[in-house]
Amino acid sequence: MAIQIFGFRALWSPYFFIFLALVLASYFLVTIKFRKKFSDSEPLRIGQAIHFSIAIVLLYIIKGSPIDLMGHLMFYAHMIQMAILCLVIPQFIILGVPAWIWRYLFKRSALKNVFTFMTKPVVALLLFNGIFSIYHIPLVFDLVKTSFWLHAAYTSLLFVMAIIFWWPIDNKLEDHQSLSGLKKVGYIFAGSALLLPACALIIFAETPLYSSFSDPDAWAKSLELCVPASTLAGLTLSGPEMFSSLTLLNDQQLGGIIMKIIQEVVYGVALAQIFFSWYRKEQEETEIEKQHTLNPHIIE
């Protein structure tokens, strides 16, 4: 059965689109038109604008396009959402927000102290991976998946924790550099190891774990998060098998595998960037030392 039966609002989330459009417009107003109202502000760089714009587009694709509806119909689509939301978008947000805005936010000592503590590498690792793993405990997952406010709150919390997780790797503020190149590598490997139990639970389970996909009543209730009640009332639905040829168990296993593959790809790219950044720095330092040796009168 085609997902078009759920209607335009469920497929394309027009209100969420308007919200994100306002966020993007506000970003450009603050960073371009009203930038001079802030002390120590700097011109917006093209790379920053591109990163933030990509983050907003990806956020709409996974939470406002038909992929969001599919995340309530098929578990593997849900895991694609989680992977992009937690592993990809936060990095674009961190790189897209200019450093002077981060510094402006951190002028408030209370926020700075809390954020500094939460972004300590060990704390950030435990917070993000712990909250992600707890979310995929069947009892918690089914509770969150069938409550609009719980779902909105937990997803938002998870997204904030994902930003906190990636902060030690991606932020460019000199006074927030808590990890050297080698420590960043260890941080990535630790993050991969901590996420493994949740993925293994999903991949190697011998039965479907989540009632919100296997129980018709719980599944129908989870659809209320993105489909208007008036639309659902006019439909006769028996379960997610109406929209997928996969069995519930195969769908669940595929979701776990997809999550792990995306995680490995993203972490692999992060490791490559860390390595090349370290290599360039070493080359620059070697070149400076070489020049200084040839001409000790050079003032660095």
Helices and strands as residue ranges (DSSP letters): G 3-6, H 7-12, H 14-28, I 29-33, G 35-37, H 46-63, H 66-73, H 75-83, I 84-88, H 89-96, H 99-105, H 109-118, H 121-135, H 138-145, H 148-170, G 174-176, H 181-204, H 211-214, H 216-223, H 229-233, G 240-242, H 248-294
